[in-house]
């Protein structure tokens, strides 16, 4: 795994190496930059690793769900995501008090953006794939020098993977 180079953020892509795997890799070409791995087949606990750090993510709650992020092995939350009722947007509150917005960019939910309070786009995810889930990522200028870029890239992807799984489950329930 190599560090994310702030001056080379074009061509980032989350990939699912195996169709039934709950592991995802952030790559720039052939270079591995990050890994997100769900610890159980049906659970929501996941661990993310980059050259800069390791985190755990966990969704809790049913009617009022939250996603928390912690430095791996520690007990204090460093970020909390609270989705809206529709799940099409939510607020990501960081430990320092900053609140970011994660929201879909269209009706079908194939594109998502993480934006700062002033509206600056930090990250944009262009979801792709049916069997192998993945996304191309655009990193906005406002995100390039953030110290928490790796956390934002991994946590936002974790949230989107959960959203895709929830959407697929709803389709299966409606279709049966």
PLY file of the C-alpha trace (Angstrom):
ply
format ascii 1.0
element vertex 176
property float x
property float y
property float z
element edge 175
property int vertex1
property int vertex2
end_header
0.00 0.00 0.00
1.42 3.38 -0.97
0.59 6.86 0.38
-1.93 9.01 -1.46
-0.03 11.70 -3.35
-1.83 15.04 -3.06
-0.58 16.18 -6.46
-1.76 12.99 -8.22
-5.42 12.57 -7.34
-6.76 11.95 -10.85
-7.92 8.48 -11.76
-8.87 7.27 -8.27
-11.18 4.27 -8.31
-12.81 2.07 -5.69
-12.93 -1.55 -6.91
-14.45 -4.75 -5.57
-11.92 -7.45 -6.44
-14.36 -10.36 -6.18
-18.06 -10.36 -7.03
-19.07 -11.80 -3.65
-16.25 -10.26 -1.66
-16.97 -7.59 0.96
-13.55 -6.08 0.38
-12.93 -2.93 -1.65
-9.69 -1.38 -2.86
-8.95 2.23 -3.67
-6.57 2.31 -6.60
-4.80 4.81 -8.81
-3.98 2.67 -11.83
-2.24 -0.42 -10.46
-1.26 1.24 -7.17
-3.17 0.23 -4.04
-3.95 3.29 -1.88
-6.57 2.00 0.57
-8.55 -1.07 1.53
-12.01 -1.33 3.09
-12.97 -4.75 4.45
-16.19 -5.81 6.15
-15.37 -8.16 8.99
-18.46 -10.42 8.67
-20.61 -11.54 5.78
-23.77 -9.83 7.02
-22.45 -7.33 9.59
-21.74 -3.63 9.26
-18.40 -3.54 11.09
-15.63 -2.69 8.65
-11.99 -1.71 8.83
-10.20 0.66 6.49
-6.48 0.97 5.98
-4.31 3.48 4.16
-0.61 4.22 4.43
-1.62 7.15 6.69
-3.91 5.34 9.13
-6.41 2.65 10.07
-10.05 3.15 11.08
-13.08 1.10 12.01
-16.59 1.95 10.81
-19.84 0.67 12.28
-23.51 1.38 11.64
-25.80 1.19 14.65
-29.52 1.76 15.09
-32.44 0.83 12.90
-35.04 3.60 12.83
-32.44 6.24 13.62
-29.17 4.84 12.26
-25.74 6.35 12.78
-22.37 5.49 11.30
-19.37 6.02 13.54
-15.68 6.12 12.68
-12.88 5.44 15.13
-9.14 5.13 14.90
-8.64 1.36 14.89
-8.31 0.07 18.45
-9.58 3.25 20.11
-12.96 3.97 21.73
-13.52 7.64 20.81
-15.55 8.51 17.72
-13.72 10.76 15.28
-16.69 11.15 12.91
-20.44 10.46 13.00
-22.71 10.21 9.95
-26.45 10.68 10.36
-28.50 9.94 7.22
-31.79 11.63 6.45
-34.95 9.54 6.58
-34.84 8.95 2.80
-31.18 7.96 2.91
-30.47 10.20 -0.09
-28.42 12.63 2.01
-26.93 12.99 5.44
-24.62 14.98 7.70
-21.08 13.89 8.50
-19.89 15.54 11.73
-16.15 15.44 12.35
-14.55 15.43 15.81
-13.36 19.03 15.39
-16.97 20.22 14.93
-17.02 20.61 11.14
-20.13 19.22 9.43
-20.03 17.97 5.84
-22.94 16.87 3.64
-23.06 13.60 1.73
-25.83 13.58 -0.86
-26.94 12.00 -4.09
-26.48 14.06 -7.24
-29.50 12.71 -9.07
-32.66 10.67 -8.86
-31.04 7.27 -9.46
-28.29 7.71 -6.90
-25.48 6.74 -9.25
-23.49 9.83 -8.30
-22.84 11.15 -4.81
-20.97 14.18 -3.52
-19.37 15.09 -0.22
-19.52 18.84 0.24
-18.25 21.30 2.83
-20.57 23.66 4.71
-19.90 26.43 2.18
-20.97 24.18 -0.68
-17.48 23.36 -1.98
-17.42 19.88 -3.44
-14.77 17.77 -1.72
-15.39 14.37 -3.30
-17.66 13.07 -6.05
-18.35 9.36 -6.51
-19.49 8.00 -9.90
-20.83 4.55 -8.99
-20.44 1.76 -11.51
-20.82 -1.98 -11.83
-23.55 -4.43 -10.98
-21.60 -7.54 -10.05
-18.37 -5.82 -9.04
-19.32 -2.58 -7.28
-17.00 0.35 -7.66
-16.77 4.07 -8.25
-14.59 6.60 -10.00
-13.75 9.48 -7.68
-13.19 13.14 -8.39
-11.27 14.94 -5.65
-12.14 18.63 -5.52
-9.58 21.37 -4.97
-10.98 22.03 -1.49
-10.15 18.45 -0.45
-6.64 18.11 -1.85
-4.77 19.47 1.19
-7.09 18.24 3.94
-5.34 16.18 6.61
-8.42 13.94 6.82
-8.65 13.16 3.09
-7.94 9.45 3.61
-10.62 9.21 6.31
-13.13 11.01 4.08
-12.37 8.77 1.08
-12.80 5.58 3.10
-15.74 6.60 5.31
-17.77 8.06 2.44
-17.22 4.84 0.44
-18.25 2.72 3.45
-21.50 4.72 3.67
-22.16 4.32 -0.06
-21.52 0.56 0.08
-24.11 0.29 2.89
-26.53 2.42 0.86
-26.09 0.16 -2.20
-26.66 -2.95 -0.08
-29.77 -1.43 1.53
-31.12 -0.38 -1.89
-30.55 -3.89 -3.28
-32.31 -5.42 -0.28
-35.30 -3.10 -0.80
-35.50 -4.07 -4.48
-35.49 -7.76 -3.52
-38.25 -7.23 -0.93
-40.44 -5.20 -3.30
-39.89 -7.68 -6.13
-40.98 -10.73 -4.12
0 1
1 2
2 3
3 4
4 5
5 6
6 7
7 8
8 9
9 10
10 11
11 12
12 13
13 14
14 15
15 16
16 17
17 18
18 19
19 20
20 21
21 22
22 23
23 24
24 25
25 26
26 27
27 28
28 29
29 30
30 31
31 32
32 33
33 34
34 35
35 36
36 37
37 38
38 39
39 40
40 41
41 42
42 43
43 44
44 45
45 46
46 47
47 48
48 49
49 50
50 51
51 52
52 53
53 54
54 55
55 56
56 57
57 58
58 59
59 60
60 61
61 62
62 63
63 64
64 65
65 66
66 67
67 68
68 69
69 70
70 71
71 72
72 73
73 74
74 75
75 76
76 77
77 78
78 79
79 80
80 81
81 82
82 83
83 84
84 85
85 86
86 87
87 88
88 89
89 90
90 91
91 92
92 93
93 94
94 95
95 96
96 97
97 98
98 99
99 100
100 101
101 102
102 103
103 104
104 105
105 106
106 107
107 108
108 109
109 110
110 111
111 112
112 113
113 114
114 115
115 116
116 117
117 118
118 119
119 120
120 121
121 122
122 123
123 124
124 125
125 126
126 127
127 128
128 129
129 130
130 131
131 132
132 133
133 134
134 135
135 136
136 137
137 138
138 139
139 140
140 141
141 142
142 143
143 144
144 145
145 146
146 147
147 148
148 149
149 150
150 151
151 152
152 153
153 154
154 155
155 156
156 157
157 158
158 159
159 160
160 161
161 162
162 163
163 164
164 165
165 166
166 167
167 168
168 169
169 170
170 171
171 172
172 173
173 174
174 175
